[in-house]
């Protein structure tokens, strides 16, 4: 894998945040069935806070008040036009997934709210 300076990583993350502005984070089952969808921020035209050292946290997301429910094992991040931009695995904290949650089991009609997601390059 190519090595990037932190400055270049920060530039890429800024662009990624702009691309995701107003989009969604969709949590899915292994079979790509939607479990919950959270809205990504469009504050200042960027879904991410200012990157530092090649990492950035997401700005506050809009929670899903009526999740479909299920066991989530993957995610997709989409832009405001619903185009898939980023995808990866979901595991419980400590499980080594690209995205970690406190639990991968989402209750039907449950509230899903996670504003502590960090993206790293």
N, C-alpha and C positions, 0 to 999 in steps of 0.2 A: 504494500500500500504506500502511496506517495505521502511524503511528509509535508505539511503546510506549517508556515509560521502562525503564531497566534493571531497576528494582524490579518492574515489572509482568511483564517477560520472565522474571525469576527466579521469580516466583509461578507463571507458566504452565509453566515447566520443572519446577518441583517437582511440580505436579499431573500433568504428563505422565509423570514418573518413577514416581509412585505408580500411575498407570494401567497402565504397562508392567511393573510389579513381578511377577517370576515368569513373564513371557511369553517370547517367542522373537523372534529376528531370523532371518528366512528369506531366504537369497540365492537368486535365481531367474534362469532364462534369460529371454530376450525373450518366449518362449512361456509363461511362468509355470510352468515345470517347476522343482521344488525342486533346488537344487545342493548346499546345505548349510544346516543349522539350528543356531544357537547359542542357548543358554539365557540369558535375561537374569536378573540378580540380583534376589533378593527381600530382600536384607539391609536391615534397618530399614524394610521396606515401600516401598522406592524403588529403581528400577533405575539411577538417576543419582546421581552425587556432588553435593554442594551447589553450586547454580548461582552464577555470578558474572558480572557484566557481560553478562547475556543468553546465556551459554554454560554448558554442563555436559558433563562426560565421563561415559561409562557406567562403572558399577562392573564388576568382573571378571565376564566371561561364561563360561558352561560351553562348552568347545570341542566341536566335532563331530568325533569320532574316526573316523567312517566316512562321509565325505561321498559323496553320490551322484556328484558330479563334473559338470563342464561349464563353459561360459562364462557367468558371471553378468553381467547387465546391469540388474537391478532388485532391489529388496528390499521386504519387508513386515515391519513390526514388529507383533506381536500381543500382546494381553494374555493373562493366564493362562487365560482361557476361549477362546482361539484366535480372538478377534475382531480383524480388521484395524484398526489404529489409525493407522499411518503407513506411507506407501509412497513410493518414489522411485527414482532412477536410481543405478546403480553404474558407476564407471569406475576405471581404474587411477589411481594417484596423479598429480595434475597434469591429469587429464582433465576436471575440472569437474563431476563427478557429485555428487548429493546425498550419496552415501556413496562414499568412495574406499578402495581396497585396493591393496596392493603389486602384485598381479596379479589379473586378472579370470578367469583360467583356474584352475579348482579340479580337482585330480586325483581320480579315482574312488578311494574308500576312503582318501583323504588326510585329514590332520588340518587343521582350520580353526580358528584361534584368533586373534582380533583384539580386544584390549582397549584400543585407543587411539582409539575412536570418540568424536567430539565432536558434540553437537547444538547448534545456534545458532538464535536467533530474531531 
